[in-house]
Amino acid sequence: MTQARMVELKNLLEDAGWTVFGSPDKDKFFSVSNDQITWKLLNRSGKEFDLVFFLFDYRGASTTKLSDVSVVEEKSTAISLDFAKINTETWKSGVRKFVKNLYFLL
């Protein structure tokens, strides 16, 4: 379900006017490196931002499992979104608020 939440976030960002790329490969949105996934966001004016998804294993060990994504943060502003269950109001309102807050970076 984590992948579904990430896809939902990507779609909402694109609907809000962002271009979203995986990093380091533009078309790889789920590549884990050092317990993180990074997306590049490009706004209409060409300014770039980085979204970093942090993965945490419950024992503190290194992980590459998408199910271990716990939070995503915009690197330069620390605007963040906790990953709650997809069908909860916490997720639905949180993801909308996150995208809205990022929109003001445009």
matplotlib code that plots the C-alpha trace (Angstrom):
import matplotlib.pyplot as plt

x = [0.0, 3.0, 3.5, -0.2, 0.2, 3.3, 1.5, -1.4, 1.0, 2.8, -0.6, -1.7, 1.6, 1.3, -2.4, -1.1, 1.4, 4.6, 6.7, 7.9, 11.0, 12.6, 16.2, 18.8, 16.9, 14.0, 11.6, 12.4, 10.1, 10.7, 14.5, 15.8, 19.4, 20.7, 17.2, 15.8, 13.9, 14.4, 12.1, 12.9, 10.1, 10.2, 7.9, 6.6, 9.4, 12.1, 13.0, 13.9, 13.0, 13.8, 11.4, 13.0, 11.1, 12.7, 12.5, 12.8, 13.0, 11.3, 14.5, 16.6, 18.3, 18.9, 15.9, 14.9, 11.2, 8.7, 6.5, 9.1, 8.5, 7.4, 7.7, 8.4, 10.0, 10.9, 14.6, 15.0, 11.9, 11.3, 7.6, 6.7, 4.0, 3.7, 2.6, -0.7, -2.9, -4.2, -8.0, -7.8, -8.9, -5.4, -3.8, -6.4, -6.2, -2.5, -1.6, -3.8, -2.3, 1.2, 0.6, -1.0, 2.0, 4.3, 2.2, 3.1, 6.8, 5.8]
y = [0.0, 2.4, 2.4, 3.3, 6.3, 7.4, 7.2, 9.1, 11.8, 12.0, 12.4, 15.1, 16.9, 16.7, 17.9, 20.9, 21.8, 20.1, 17.9, 14.9, 12.9, 10.0, 10.5, 9.6, 8.0, 10.2, 7.3, 5.3, 6.5, 3.6, 3.2, 3.0, 4.2, 4.6, 4.1, 6.9, 7.5, 10.9, 12.6, 15.9, 18.4, 21.0, 24.0, 26.1, 28.6, 25.9, 25.9, 22.4, 21.0, 17.6, 15.3, 12.7, 9.6, 8.2, 4.4, 3.1, -0.6, -1.2, -2.6, 0.2, -1.9, -0.7, -1.4, -1.3, -2.2, 0.3, -0.7, 0.9, 4.5, 6.5, 10.2, 12.3, 15.7, 18.6, 19.0, 22.8, 23.7, 20.6, 20.5, 16.9, 14.3, 11.3, 8.1, 7.0, 4.2, 5.1, 4.9, 7.1, 10.7, 11.3, 10.3, 12.0, 15.4, 15.1, 14.5, 17.4, 19.8, 18.7, 19.3, 22.7, 23.7, 22.7, 24.7, 27.9, 27.2, 27.9]
z = [0.0, 0.4, -3.3, -3.8, -1.4, -3.3, -6.6, -5.1, -3.9, -7.3, -9.1, -6.7, -7.2, -11.0, -10.8, -8.8, -11.6, -10.5, -12.7, -10.7, -11.5, -9.7, -8.7, -9.8, -12.7, -13.9, -14.4, -11.2, -8.4, -6.0, -6.0, -2.4, -1.6, 2.0, 3.5, 1.3, -1.9, -3.5, -6.0, -7.9, -8.2, -10.9, -10.8, -13.7, -13.3, -13.5, -9.8, -8.4, -5.0, -3.5, -1.7, 0.5, 1.6, 4.8, 5.4, 9.0, 9.9, 13.2, 14.6, 13.4, 10.7, 7.1, 4.9, 1.2, 1.7, 0.6, 3.5, 5.8, 4.4, 7.4, 6.3, 3.3, 3.6, 1.2, 1.8, 1.8, 3.9, 6.1, 5.0, 5.8, 5.5, 7.8, 6.0, 7.6, 6.3, 2.9, 3.6, 6.8, 7.2, 8.6, 5.3, 3.1, 4.8, 5.4, 1.8, 0.6, 3.1, 2.1, -1.6, -0.7, 1.4, -1.4, -3.9, -2.1, -3.0, -6.6]

ax = plt.figure().add_subplot(projection="3d")
ax.plot(x, y, z, "-o")
ax.set_aspect("equal")
plt.show()
